[in-house]
Amino acid sequence: MIEVRFTAYEYNSNDSFSNSVYEMKGSEESGWQILRNSSPYLELGKGYRLLKTELCGICSTDLDRRFLPFPLPQIIGHEVVASDYLTGKKYVLEINDTVVSRGEEADPFCRVGIPTHSPTRMVLGIDRLPGGFGPYILAPKGNLVETKQLEDMEAVLLEPFAASLHGVEVSIDRAGSDFKKIAVLGPRRLGSLVIAALDLYRKRNNLNYEIVSFIRHQNLADLSLRMGADQVLYFSNLGETDIKEGLLFEKNVIAPTTASWSDYKHSFDLVFDTTGSISGLETSIHLTQKEIHRKTTNGQASLGITHLTELVVDEISITNLRSDFSELVWGIETISPAWVFVSSSLSLNKEEKELLANLEKKDKIKIFIGSIEEGTKFLGSKEFAGALPRFDFAIVDSSSELDLVIRPDAKEEKSLVRPRGFILVSKSAERESNLFLDWITRGGILSTSRCGDFVRTRELLASEPGFIKSVSENLISKEFDSGSIPEAYTDARKPENIKVVVRHKAS
């Protein structure tokens, strides 16, 4: 039996911190009991290892944690470098606690290749599991990734860099080499890593797309160029309604030149929204007619869509009811025929009806027509024979039903569409005056992604000596002692600080 007792800063729903006393009792072989202020907090089965937290980064998800649909208070922080308290060996921690990472029998989500979307998972520092703002962590043994060649300040960036690289691969792999011009909005904590990932991916795959960074703080221009951007566009009121003139910064050009906002309308093939702002989606729509890849998990609504964060958590995409929709499956073992939910409230046009009928005749899809509530009940019936208790696609024509597909029941973190599935918007959505739905029906894709593969990313970085070290030196602006977590959190919000990390004292 191992037992540790410590005081840690908890994050509260009013955006404040307070101290609580935690006790962790148990073993990797028998399971664990976690007490909070002497009361039961969490029971964990076997397969968890006690680790000492070394370093924890503060990211945008941490700063917006109060908006996310998970219980508070909690010890937050998920960009963690930790050490085995017995051997001293250092690890970076995968954040999704799943049956696979605990060494248990695989569930249906694991069997089709998406264990990080298992509905029984917990998430380190986000959903229940105490995170890296505390001095000790309990992590599933399968989530321990050795730091190997990575120094502490490099390893603490592995989680967000893996997520950034994953987003780049998801978007570009689908389009092949068709992307010629890519924009990144919000190049600070995550956005700067997206730029770095785009640059690395471009070099390793001999692609020639242009990377353009959009900023609203001029001091970020040099950082974006160092991260790999070819151009930086600075507009002081980016995200507001009346944007006019700004400045264009380019590599190897000393003085910036004047730039007009109107010149960049629909001029990009792909836009990464990493802003964390409500306005990011609308700004992205101005810049592209093709694809927006959303990495923002700010928990807030935008353009009439409430559950955008949940969309990212589930890695669901939204596009129009296009003729090739059945070929859009990604990141999951193919399930055939695909199950399609069709809302009984929409009016499909002749072309859309013929498309669905033709695919059904070829046995590529099975169709269920009904209300959201009826669709939810059908998933639990004997008539539904999918590998997962979800539809692969859902067809809707309104923002309200789109939200309901993402979260049919406000009390459950469960979508009508499976993780990495698609919501398809019918042409009949044109009846609703909504900027986002208009953009979708004209052919746009809103894609999303979440966590990346730590081991594969670490090995990729090992083949690029000095890359992540340079990124770390450019990105991490401040280090705080763990006794100053509230101050570190406040500092992380300041525009002049890009990445702030917290280091725990040796004990």
Buried (B, 14 or more C-beta within 10 A) or exposed (E): EBEBEBEBBBBBEEEEBEEBEBBBBBBBEEBBBBBBEEEEBBEBBBBBBBBBBBBBBBBBBBBBBEBBBBEBBBBBBBBBBBBBBEEEEBBBBBBBBBBBBBEBEEBBBBBBEBBBBBBEBBBBBBBBBBBBBBBBBBBBEBBBBBBBEBEBBBBBBBBBBBBBBBBBBBBBEBEEEEBEBBBBBBBBBBBBBBBBBBBBBBEEEEBEBBBBBBBBBBEBBEBBBBBBBBBBBBBEEBBEEEBEEBBBBBEEEEEBEEBEBEEBEEEBBBBBBBBBBBBBBBBBBBBBBBBBBBBBBBBBBBBBBBBBBBBBBBBBBBBBBBEEBBEBBBBBEEBEBBBBBBBEBBEBEEEBEEBBEEBBEEEBBBBBBBBBEEBBEBBEEEEBEBBBBBBBBBBBBBBBBBBBBBBBEEEEBBBBBBBBBBBBBBBBBBEBEBBBBBBBBEEBBBBBBBBBBBBEBBEBBEEEEEBBBBBBEBBBBBBBEBEEBBBBBBBBEEEEBBBBBBBBEEE
